[in-house]
Amino acid sequence: MEKSVVLVKIITIKDEMKFKGVTLLKYKIEYPEFKSAYYQLSLSLINKYYKFKALEYQNHCKNELFKMAVEQYKDDVTNNFPIHVFEALVTYNLTYNSACIISNYFDQYEYTGGAHGNTIRSSQTWNLQSGSKLLLNQLVTCSPDYKAYILSQVREQIQKDTSIYFEDYEKLIVETFNENSFYCTPQGIVIYYQQYDIAPYSSGIREFLLPYSNCVINPAKKCFSV
C-alpha cells in the first residue's frame, strides 16, 4: 500500500469559564491541521472545515453551555445543592492515513449534571485527490445490497454476546443505522452506533469491523496513480 505523504498536527482549544469566581465550565476541543507537499488545495479546504467546526463548537460552549451552567449554579446555590462543573471535550482520532485517503473520527463528550455525561461520535473519510468525502456505498459493494450486507455482519457479531445489547437489538440495528457512521482503518471499515442506539450506556459506542474483502474495498484503491 502506498504510504501517506500527509502530516497531521492536533490543535487544542481550551478554557475554564467562571461565574462570580467559581469555575462552572471546562472545555477542551481538539481538531486536526494537515500538511503535505501534495493535495494542497484539498487539504486547505479540509483544514478550514475542521477549524470552522471547532470554533463553532467553542461558541456553543461559551454561549449555550455556559448559560446553562450559570442557571444550574443559581438553582444549586438557592437550594443548597452541590455545585456541578459542566464539561465539554472533543477528542480527535486519526484512523487511516495512506495514499490519498484520510479517515478520522471525533468523540464529543458533554457533562451537564446527572450521573454521567454523553458522547456523540462523528467521522469523515476523505479522498484528497478529489477533495470530497467517500461514501459508505462506495466502499461496501456486497450483495444483495450494501446495507443488507452490513446489517447481516452487525447481527452476526452481536449474536456472539447479546448480553450487552438491548433485547430488541434486531429492530434497533435497522432503525438507528446511519450510513455516515463509519471510519476506515488499515484492517477494515468500522461501523458504529451511538450510545443508547442499540445498547445501554454502560456498553458505550458499539463498533463492528468489516474486514477488507472483494466487496469491502480498501479506500486506498480509490486513489489513482500520479
JOVEN-V954858 format. One record per helix or strand of 2 or more residues. SS is the DSSP state (H for helix, E for strand). FROM is the first residue (numbers start at 1). TO is the last residue. If there is no record, write none. Layout:
BEGIN
ss=(SS & SS)
from=(FROM & FROM)
to=(TO & TO)
END
This chain:
BEGIN
ss=(E & E & H & E & E & E & E & H & H & H & H & E & E & H & E & H)
from=(7 & 22 & 40 & 86 & 101 & 118 & 132 & 136 & 146 & 162 & 169 & 182 & 188 & 201 & 206 & 219)
to=(19 & 35 & 78 & 98 & 111 & 127 & 133 & 139 & 158 & 164 & 175 & 184 & 193 & 203 & 211 & 222)
END
